[in-house]
Amino acid sequence: GENVEQHPSTLSVQEGDSAVIKCTYSDSASNYFPWYKQELGKRPQLIIDIRSNVGEKKDQRIAVTLNKTAKHFSLHITETQPEDSAVYFCAANGYNNNDMRFGAGTRLTVKP
Amino acid sequence: SQTIHQWPATLVQPVGSPLSLECTVEGTSNPNLYWYRQAAGRGLQLLFYSVGIGQISSEVPQNLSASRPQDRQFILSSKKLLLSDSGFYLCAWTPAGNEQFFGPGTRLTVL
């Protein structure tokens, strides 16, 4: 089945700096890659996603890139703000398109 | 619009007691449904998913079970809880191959 690895597990940046989180996946048939943000004690919320027919997608300060050949995708947050502090999860859909595999998460801390 | 409910929101149970967590979805039909567990400070572990009534796929061997008695109802159960069952249990639904929408979660503490 699909296996998703995420790095780093923790990331600390100064306000205004950029943050990058990277994930790799194992199943070449995966075609949907979402990123979720989870604030303390709350449910994960989708922030951006990308499908395998595109290489990059951007939404204001957030962007995601996908390299299908290397089977990795990354989340980029620019001009970070303290409210960006949270745990971020990447995910990839499984071989039968019915299940979603999540990375272990990255705890991002943005220092004011 | 679609809404997903989970209850209870929090639960404290003794070791060896049974468990029943319920998840329901409104505003959609024939959704894919999922149960995840999140241990404190950890990632999301997929426990079960269901593509239809009575259809359950189990991801990890454990003392938990799941059932889908109705199209928009997904139940997570255990006959005897272990300490290691403590965690944040999240139900989610999706149209196949698309964004998963998570419920508010149930925080379970096993003492």
Interface residues (C-beta under 8 A of the other chain):
Chain A: Q6 N31 Y32 P34 K42 R43 P44 Q45 L46 D49 F89 A91 N93 N97 N98 D99 M100 R101 F102 G103 A104 G105
Chain B: N32 Y34 Y36 R42 G43 L44 L46 Y49 V51 S57 E59 L90 T94 A96 G97 N98 E99 Q100 F102 G103 P104 G105
